[in-house]
Amino acid sequence: MKAKILALLRERKTYVSGQQLCEQFGVSRTAVWKAIEQLREDGHKIDAVPRKGYLLVEEPGTDLTREIYTQSEISSRMQTSWAGKKVYFYESIGSTNVQARQLAEEGASHGALIVTDMQTAGRGRRGRSWSSPAGINIYFTLLLRPGFHPSKASMLTLVMAHAVAEAIEEETGLTVGIKWPNDIVIQGKKVCGILTEMSVEQDDIRHVVIGAGINVRRQDFAPELAEKAVCLDEVCGRRVNRCRLLAAVMKAFERDYEAFEAAGSLEPLRASYDERLVNRGREVCVLDPAGEYRGVAKGITDMGELLVELSDGTVQKVFAGEVSVRGIYGYV
């Protein structure tokens, strides 16, 4: 209810009577009043004038001085049909991926979005962990229940990477790259990592969870990350609204996922992904358990494999899995 009222007040940008809100959402005046009071407690400035109604006061510069990061604020900004329509918000949690898996087992629906302001046990590829302080970054996991074969699930990581890149470009105007398969890169440094996990029963996907952490606020990175990590506020020169960016990611992902699902491959996204691929045309080192080798990255296949041209002219298809690709002269 809070999110619906907030979205309507933001859309109208004028006074909306209590009676209109009652009729719009089929609730009592008391319920409306309670929702308004709760929104005020969250930090929203809402004027109330007799015989006129309620007005959401959006002051110029609000994003520069304060930020409201709540379930209602996030939900009120969603412009999707299913991705992120149900938001589970936590002030603090161990890991959004772990929580998403638990909610999946409890019956949470396709498109459920798990968001936290702080993670105490954030996880990355190969069991890596990192600090996830409050009020700084975006930490989320999207729960999916795909109907396709498990062999295609790995491509969802690339779909999310593409969506995050699109959303950041839309919200900031920055040029955003992707380091195959799923690191989001700005000015040669990592701004977002993505971790996809799947639960399978025989040949059916029970659920997939895709977690991401986006560096937003200015922060001091650990020494081992300082040379290859960056945050959006730093490169933008302004504070980025986390709720707006998260909603933009969900909108882009829903569009990209539906295109991917209809095609059964990354073919609809391939050209756009390749344009953002920072490895393309560069010499890379492929860290394969079977043996390390070098070549020039050429782009991806419709199935998300990285095409690497070797010195003898042959082209190797690299599947993400446990393989890593590094730049010869640095992170990218």
PyMOL commands that set and color helices and strands:
alter all, ss='L'
color gray80, all
select helices_A, chain A and resi 2-12+18-25+29-42+62-65+71-76+96-105+125-127+150-152+155-172+232-236+242-263+267-276
alter helices_A, ss='H'
color red, helices_A
select strands_A, chain A and resi 46-49+53-56+87-90+113-116+119-123+129-132+138-144+177-179+183-186+189-201+204-214+283-287+293-300+306-309+315-318+324-327
alter strands_A, ss='S'
color yellow, strands_A
deselect
rebuild
show_as cartoon
